[in-house]
Amino acid sequence: MSLKAQLEAIIYAAEMPISLDQILSLVKESLLAEAPGIDAAEMKSRLRATLEELIADYSGADHGIEIRQVAGGYRMSTKPEQHDVVRAFAKSLKPPFRLSLPALETLAVIAYKQPVTVPEISEIRGVDAGGVIATLLDRKLITTAGRKAVIGRPILYKTSKEFLLRFGLNDIHELPSMEEFEKLLAESFQSDLLPSEGTLVEASSSSPSASPSTLENDSSETEGFDEGTETPASTKRE
């Protein structure tokens, strides 16, 4: 079996994005059999070159899926132009991913201001964000990032790997502008809003939450913090 075919099969079968090192561990013996004495650096170089070929193959218009780098690894995903038909199919298979509008707004604040505390989020949005944090933690879209080195040592929050997977990002540096991100949130979750809050999407411009310019122009800087792994059993306003 060719190396390209092996890589294609591995990436297709992987439930989560698979890293170059993980792929190397799976095909190492095959590479050594073909080229005895090849070292690790040469193996990785050959893997990268073959992956680029595979990515180029799938980039053609005749393919509805592509291979992308997401969350530090490689995965197959449907192309953006197939979004509508795939979304309709996915909705027919499982319950929708449900988030309220306040949760979406809080997620946007965390994505662009991370690491950030609950009081800081509440100040930006103009409403108490404590209860919403519990929802985002439960959905695994955010995680803790230690405690801020100020009086009271409030917990800091940041986006998680699940967040990267949900939005198809390799890392947070690939986040679009705030306006583009709000549009992405609306397209991804608008039809999945809780019934009682479905009308809030159109009314969001008049809500007390922060506007994109408020988030992007906020000059407050996060002070130093120490890392921690403790996740609160219950979220309360800090």
C-alpha positions as CSV (number, residue, x, y, z in Angstrom):
1,M,0.0,0.0,0.0
2,S,1.3,3.5,-0.9
3,L,2.1,6.0,1.9
4,K,-0.5,8.4,0.5
5,A,-3.2,5.7,0.7
6,Q,-2.1,4.9,4.3
7,L,-2.3,8.5,5.4
8,E,-5.7,8.9,3.7
9,A,-7.1,5.9,5.6
10,I,-5.6,7.0,8.9
11,I,-7.0,10.5,8.7
12,Y,-10.4,9.2,7.6
13,A,-10.6,6.7,10.5
14,A,-9.4,9.2,13.1
15,E,-12.2,10.4,15.4
16,M,-10.2,13.4,16.4
17,P,-7.6,15.5,14.5
18,I,-4.4,13.4,14.4
19,S,-1.0,14.9,14.7
20,L,2.1,14.3,12.6
21,D,3.8,12.5,15.4
22,Q,0.8,10.2,15.9
23,I,0.8,9.4,12.1
24,L,4.5,8.8,12.2
25,S,4.2,6.2,15.0
26,L,1.7,4.3,12.8
27,V,3.6,4.3,9.6
28,K,7.2,4.2,10.9
29,E,7.7,0.5,10.3
30,S,6.4,0.8,6.8
31,L,8.8,3.6,6.1
32,L,11.7,1.7,7.5
33,A,10.9,-1.3,5.4
34,E,10.9,0.8,2.2
35,A,14.0,2.8,3.2
36,P,16.2,1.1,5.8
37,G,18.3,3.5,7.8
38,I,16.0,6.5,7.3
39,D,16.0,8.8,10.3
40,A,13.1,10.5,12.1
41,A,13.7,13.9,10.5
42,E,13.6,12.4,7.0
43,M,10.5,10.4,7.9
44,K,8.7,13.6,9.0
45,S,9.8,15.4,5.9
46,R,8.4,12.6,3.7
47,L,5.2,12.6,5.7
48,R,4.7,16.3,5.3
49,A,5.3,16.2,1.6
50,T,2.9,13.3,1.1
51,L,0.3,15.0,3.3
52,E,0.6,18.2,1.1
53,E,0.0,16.0,-2.0
54,L,-3.1,14.5,-0.4
55,I,-4.4,17.9,0.7
56,A,-3.9,19.1,-2.9
57,D,-5.8,16.1,-4.3
58,Y,-8.8,16.8,-2.1
59,S,-8.8,20.5,-2.9
60,G,-10.2,19.8,-6.3
61,A,-13.8,20.8,-7.2
62,D,-14.8,17.1,-7.6
63,H,-14.4,16.5,-3.9
64,G,-16.9,17.4,-1.3
65,I,-14.5,16.9,1.6
66,E,-11.1,18.3,2.3
67,I,-8.2,17.7,4.7
68,R,-7.4,20.5,7.1
69,Q,-5.2,21.3,10.0
70,V,-7.4,21.7,13.0
71,A,-6.5,21.9,16.7
72,G,-2.9,20.8,16.0
73,G,-3.7,17.8,13.9
74,Y,-5.2,16.7,10.5
75,R,-8.8,15.8,9.9
76,M,-11.2,15.3,7.1
77,S,-14.1,17.8,6.9
78,T,-16.8,18.8,4.5
79,K,-16.1,21.8,2.3
80,P,-17.8,25.1,3.2
81,E,-19.8,25.1,0.0
82,Q,-21.4,21.9,1.1
83,H,-22.5,23.4,4.5
84,D,-26.2,23.6,3.8
85,V,-26.8,20.0,2.6
86,V,-24.5,18.5,5.3
87,R,-26.1,20.6,8.0
88,A,-29.6,19.4,7.0
89,F,-28.3,15.8,7.0
90,A,-26.7,16.2,10.4
91,K,-29.8,17.6,11.9
92,S,-31.8,14.6,10.8
93,L,-29.4,12.3,12.7
94,K,-29.1,13.9,16.2
95,P,-30.5,16.7,18.4
96,P,-29.2,20.1,17.6
97,F,-26.4,21.7,19.7
98,R,-28.5,24.2,21.8
99,L,-27.1,27.4,23.2
100,S,-28.9,30.5,24.4
101,L,-28.1,34.0,23.0
102,P,-26.5,35.0,26.3
103,A,-24.3,31.9,26.1
104,L,-23.2,32.8,22.6
105,E,-22.4,36.4,23.6
106,T,-20.4,35.2,26.6
107,L,-18.5,32.7,24.4
108,A,-17.6,35.6,22.0
109,V,-16.2,37.7,24.9
110,I,-14.1,34.8,26.2
111,A,-12.8,33.9,22.7
112,Y,-11.5,37.5,22.2
113,K,-10.5,38.5,25.7
114,Q,-9.1,35.2,27.1
115,P,-8.0,34.5,29.7
116,V,-10.8,36.4,31.4
117,T,-12.7,36.3,34.7
118,V,-16.4,36.2,35.3
119,P,-16.5,39.8,36.7
120,E,-14.7,41.0,33.6
121,I,-17.1,39.2,31.3
122,S,-20.1,40.6,33.3
123,E,-18.6,44.2,33.0
124,I,-18.2,43.9,29.2
125,R,-21.7,42.4,28.7
126,G,-23.5,44.6,31.2
127,V,-25.2,41.6,32.9
128,D,-24.2,38.9,35.3
129,A,-22.4,36.1,33.3
130,G,-22.0,33.7,36.2
131,G,-24.8,31.3,35.3
132,V,-23.9,31.2,31.6
133,I,-20.3,30.1,32.4
134,A,-21.6,26.9,33.9
135,T,-23.4,26.1,30.6
136,L,-20.3,26.7,28.5
137,L,-18.2,24.5,30.9
138,D,-20.8,21.8,30.6
139,R,-20.7,22.0,26.8
140,K,-16.9,21.8,27.1
141,L,-16.5,25.0,24.9
142,I,-14.4,26.7,27.6
143,T,-12.1,25.6,30.4
144,T,-10.3,27.1,33.3
145,A,-6.9,28.8,32.9
146,G,-5.7,29.2,36.5
147,R,-6.4,32.2,38.7
148,K,-5.8,35.9,38.2
149,A,-3.1,37.3,40.6
150,V,-5.4,40.0,42.2
151,I,-7.4,40.2,45.4
152,G,-9.8,37.3,45.6
153,R,-7.9,35.3,43.0
154,P,-10.8,34.9,40.6
155,I,-10.8,31.9,38.2
156,L,-9.7,32.7,34.6
157,Y,-11.5,31.1,31.6
158,K,-10.4,30.4,28.1
159,T,-11.7,28.5,25.1
160,S,-11.1,24.8,24.9
161,K,-10.0,22.3,22.2
162,E,-13.7,21.5,21.7
163,F,-14.2,25.2,20.7
164,L,-11.5,24.9,18.1
165,L,-13.0,21.7,16.8
166,R,-16.5,23.2,16.7
167,F,-15.4,26.2,14.6
168,G,-12.7,24.4,12.5
169,L,-9.8,26.4,13.8
170,N,-6.2,25.2,14.3
171,D,-5.6,27.7,17.1
172,I,-7.0,30.9,18.5
173,H,-4.8,33.0,16.2
174,E,-7.0,31.9,13.3
175,L,-10.0,33.7,14.9
176,P,-11.6,36.1,12.4
177,S,-12.6,39.7,13.1
178,M,-15.2,40.2,15.8
179,E,-17.9,41.0,13.1
180,E,-17.0,37.8,11.2
181,F,-17.1,35.8,14.3
182,E,-20.5,37.0,15.3
183,K,-21.8,36.1,11.8
184,L,-20.2,32.6,12.2
185,L,-21.9,32.2,15.6
186,A,-25.3,33.2,14.1
187,E,-24.9,30.8,11.2
188,S,-23.7,27.9,13.4
189,F,-26.2,28.3,16.2
190,Q,-29.1,30.6,15.2
191,S,-31.5,27.8,14.3
192,D,-30.5,25.9,17.5
193,L,-31.4,28.7,19.9
194,L,-33.6,27.8,22.8
195,P,-37.3,28.5,21.7
196,S,-37.9,31.2,24.3
197,E,-34.9,33.2,23.1
198,G,-35.1,32.7,19.3
199,T,-36.3,36.3,18.8
200,L,-33.3,37.7,20.6
201,V,-31.0,37.2,17.6
202,E,-32.5,40.0,15.6
203,A,-32.8,42.2,18.7
204,S,-29.2,41.7,19.8
205,S,-28.2,45.1,18.6
206,S,-30.4,46.7,21.2
207,S,-29.4,44.4,24.0
208,P,-27.1,45.6,26.9
209,S,-24.3,43.3,25.7
210,A,-21.1,44.7,24.3
211,S,-20.8,45.6,20.7
212,P,-17.9,44.3,18.5
213,S,-16.1,47.6,18.8
214,T,-16.4,47.5,22.6
215,L,-14.6,44.2,22.7
216,E,-11.9,45.1,20.2
217,N,-11.2,48.5,21.7
218,D,-11.2,47.5,25.3
219,S,-7.8,48.5,26.6
220,S,-7.8,46.5,29.8
221,E,-5.0,44.0,30.0
222,T,-5.1,40.7,31.9
223,E,-2.7,40.7,34.7
224,G,-0.3,37.9,35.4
225,F,-1.8,34.6,36.6
226,D,-0.6,31.3,37.8
227,E,-1.7,28.1,36.2
228,G,-4.2,25.8,37.9
229,T,-6.2,22.8,37.1
230,E,-9.0,23.1,39.6
231,T,-12.5,23.4,38.0
232,P,-15.2,24.7,40.3
233,A,-17.9,22.2,41.2
234,S,-20.5,24.9,40.8
235,T,-20.0,28.3,39.1
236,K,-20.8,31.4,41.1
237,R,-20.1,35.0,40.6
238,E,-16.6,35.8,41.7
